[in-house]
Amino acid sequence: MRIRRTLPLALAVVIVAAAVILAVQLRKHAPPEAARLLPGADAFFYVNLSWARKVSAGNSLPAVSHDPVYERFIRETGIEFERDLEAAAFSVHYPARWPGGGTGGSALEPRFSEVFMGKFHGEKLTSYLRQIAKSVEDYNSVEIFTIPLDNRTFRVAVLSVDSVAASNHDDAGVIRGIVDRSRRLASPFGGPALLRRYYKRVQFASPVWIVAHIQPSAPEFGGWGNVFPKPADVVISASYNPLHLPLRPGSLHLRAEALTDDANDAHTIAEKLGVFLTMFHAAEAGSQGNDPDVKAAFDSLQVHQDGERAILSATIPPGFLRKIFSESPAEMSLPGRDVPSPPAPRTR
């Protein structure tokens, strides 16, 4: 009798434990939360800035020059992106008129949707957005601020104390969809279709990656047509393996995969990339005084074909990473810098 009673209980424990382990494994290989909130699109970009701060020994990102608009944004919201931003996910909507179509609707240029994760002062940010918004929509208990910007409609929603969404897509349903997804329980199966299809090819725990559809016949893709004979999907990611010593970061392993419809297309892409690398190395051999870390990074570039995939790989040494994150760029475009200033108080 005891065996009959304990067997179902033991079986239930095993099933629950297996389900928990499966859920953990699925979440480990699922896109980050910020990316899962994004709408369907034609290209995606993600960056986790915590690894960059590890490279710079826990400091904030390199300082950038602050124009008056961004300075006012910092003063009124208390948010400084190079200090407070932890991660950001972007989706790119190609115009529908482009060859092959896109998710940007009737727009003449690409549209963008973003989700930012970080330390935000919700009340100050909301107050600032109220001042510059043309209108405010209460949607699912979340305020969506509509801001006119450069003849476009820019919408912003504060999702939580640590996440903000934005989009300049003409369709208001795009940012409403982000709000809806943020209110559901997190699911490892969530996220846009293109991302679900290819995220498994992103290197594990990659701090920065791109998943994009390439349409070389579109004039806007410029020189991409020199490499891609036909439309293809691209996955670019980095694998960062930090050492335990804070001042000695590990190397960054980059990999770019072009996923084609057949092996012939992959062979053509790999062959063309190989020609470019040969030309580059020939030009490099004739130059003098190259930085050894930069030289090591470019010398590590390799191209090969694997079935229907053309793969480009490289290793960025620690010295090169330290140079990148210890030097301040002359100018950096940050979210919020193009947001208009609040209107001046009216006088009677």
N, C-alpha and C positions, 0 to 999 in steps of 0.2 A: 504494500500500500504506500509506504514511504517513497519507493522508487517512482511509482505512478504520480505521486504528488509533486516530487521535486523535479522530475524530468521536464514538464511543461515550463516550470519556473526557470530552470537552467537554460532551456531552449530560448525563452523570451529574453533572458539576459544576453545570450550570445547574439541574438538578432539585433537587439538594441546596440550592443557594442560594435557590431559590424556596420550598422547604419551610421553610427557616429564617426567611425574610422573612414567610411566612404565619403561622408560629408566633408570631413577635414581634408581628405585628399583632393576632392573636387574643388574646394575653396582654394587650395594651394595652387591649382592650375587654372583657376578662373581669372578673368580680367579684374584689375583693381576696381573697387567700388565706384570711383569717379568715372571710369570708362564704361561701366555697366549702366550708368545713368544716362549716357549720351543717346541721342536719337539715331535712327538709321542714316547712314551717310556714305560717301564715296572714298573717304580717307580718314584715318584716325592717328592722332599723335598723343603720347603720354610721357610725362616726365615726373619722377619722384626726386625731390630736391634734397632729401635727407642724406643720400649718398654723397652729394656734392659737398654738404657740410662736413661729412666725415673726412673727405679728402682735405678740406681746409681746417682740420682739427676742431670741428664743432662750431666754427664761426659762421656768421651769416654769409650770404653770397657776396661777391665783390660789389663794392659801392658803385652806383651809377649816378650820372648827372641828373639832377631834378629840375625839370622845367617848372615854371610858375603854376601850371595847372596840376601837375602831379604833387607839387609841394603843398598846394591847398588841399588836395585830396588826403594827403598824409595828416595834415594838421586837423582836418575836420572829422576824419574817420579813425585816426590812430593806427591805420594799417600801412605798413611799409612792405611791399611785396618781396623784396630781396631778403627781408628778415622774417616775415610771417607766413609766406606761402610754403606749404609742405609738398603739395602735388597738384598737377593740373592735367586735365584730359581735354582734348580738342577734337571736334569732328568737322570735316570739310564737306560742304554740299556743292557739287558741281552744277552749273546751270543745265537745265533740261535741254537747251538748244545745242549743247556740245555733242559731238559724235558719240553715239552710244548712250546718250541721255545721262541725267544726273538727278540728284534729290533736291536741287536748289530751286525748283519751280521755274517761274518766268524771269528770274533775276538774270541780269546780263553778266554778272561776275560771281565768283564763288561766294558762298555765305558760310558762316562759322557758328558753331555752338560750343560752349565751354562749360566745364565744371571745375571749380577751384576748391581745394581743401587746404585748410590752414587755421591760423589763430585770428579770428575776426571779432571786432567789437560790434556786435549785432545792432545795438541801439544807435550807436554813432553812424554806422553804415546806412541803416534804414533812414535816419534823419537826413543824411546827405542825399540819398537817392530821392527822397520826397521833394527836396528843393529843386532838383534838376529834371524831375520827371514831368512829362506832358500829361500823363494819366497814370492811375494806379488801379489795378484789377485785383480783387480778392478772389483767389482761386484755390479751393481746397484748403482754406485757412492759411494760405501763403500769399503774400502780396507780390504781384508782378509789376515792376516799374517799367513803363514805356518811355524811352528817351530818344528824342530826335537827334541824329548824329550823321553828318555828312550825307544828307538826303536819303538816309536809311532809318529804319526803325530798330533801335537797340533795346532789348528787353533784359531785365535783370531780376532774379528772384533769390532771396536769402533763404536757403533750404533748412539750415540749422545753424547752431553756434559755430560749426567748423566747416561749412560748405556753402558755396554760392554758385548759382548757375547763370549763364548769360547766352544770348543768341541774337544775331542780326538777321535771321531768316525771316522772310516776309510773312510766313504762316505762324500765327500766334500759337497754333497747336503744337509746334515743336517744343517750346519751353514749357507748355502745359504738360506735355508728355514727360519731360524731365521731372517736374514736380510730382506727377503721379507715381513714377518709378521710385522716387525718393521716399514715398510714403508706404511702399510695400516692403515686406520682409526681404532681406538680401537673399538672392538666389544665385548659386554658382552657374546656373544655366541661363542667366539673364544676359542682356547686352545686345547690341545691334548684330544683325545677321552676318555681315562681312567680318566682324570681329570674332564672333563665335566660331566662324569657319576656320579662321587662321590663327587665333591666339595660341593654339597649341604649338605653333612654330616659333613663338617668341621665346627667347632663352629664359630659363627659370630665374625668377626674382629680378628680371631686367629692370633697371632704374629708368631707362628711356627706350621707347620703341615707336615704330611707325608701321601701320598696316594701311595700304593704299591700293586703289585700282588705277592703273596707268592706261590712258587712252592716247597713244602716240599720234593718232590722226588729228587730234584737237590742236589747233595752232598754239593754244596757251601752254602746251607742254614743251614747246620750243625744241631743244636739242635731244629730248628723250627719244624722238623718232630715229636718231642715229644709232641707238642701241636696241630699241624694241621694235621688231618687225611687225608685231601684232599686239593687240591689247593683252595685258598681263596684270597679275596681282603681285605686289611687292611686300615683303615683311623684313623690316630692318630692326635689329635689337642689339642690346649690349648686355654682357654678363660681367658684373663687377665682383671681384673676389678680394675684399679688403683683408689686409693682414691685421693682427690683433694690436699692433703698435699704432697709435693714433696718428703719428707723424709720418708713417710709411705706408701709404695706400697701395693696394695691389693694382694689377693691370686691368684695363677695360678691354674685354674681348668683343669685337664688333662682328656682326654677321648680317649680310643682306642676301635675301633669297628672292629670285624672280620666278614665280610659278606660272607656267605656260600651259597651253592646251596639248602640246606634243613635244617630243624630245628634239625634233628638228629646230623648233623655235628656241628651246633652251640652249642648244648647241650654238646657234647663231649669236645669241646674247653673250654666252661665255666667250665665244671667239672674239667678238668685238671688244668686250671688256679686256681680254688678254692683250689685244693690240694697243689699247689705250695705256695699259700698265707698262707695256714694253716701251712705248714712246715716252712715258713719264720717267721711267728709270734711266733711259738714255739721256734725257734732258738733265736729270738730277746728277748723273755721273759727270757732266761737264761743268757743274756749278761748284763753287768753293765755299768753305766756311759754314756748312750746314750744321744746325743744332743736332747733336747726337741723338737726343730723344725724338725729335721730329723725324730724323733719318730712320731711326729704328721703327717708328710707327709706319712709315711709308714702305720700308723694306719688307714689312710683315704682310703686306697686301698679297692675297692669293685668290685665284679664280679657278673654279672647277665646275663640271656638270654632273648632276646626279639625276638621271632619268629626265623628267619634265621640269627639273629645276636647275637654274644657273645660280651658283653660290659664290659670293665675294666675302672674304673674311680678312680681319686685321686685328692686331693687338696693340693697344695704346699703352706705352710704359708709364710707370708711376711718375717719373720726372716730367713727362709731358702733361699729365693731369695736374700736377702741382702748379705748373706754369699757367695753365688755363684758369685755375681757380684762385690764384694769388694775384693775378693782374686784373685791373679793372678795365672793362671795355670802354671805348670812347663814348659809345651811345648804346643804349639797350631799350628795346620796346617792351613795355610792361603793361599788363592789363590795368586800366584805370587812367592811364596817362592821356588817352584821347577822349576821356569823358568830359563834357563841357563843364565849366565852372557854374556854381549856383548863380541864379540871376541876382542882380543888385536889388536891395530893398526899395520898394516903391515909395516915393515921397509925394505928399499931397501939396 
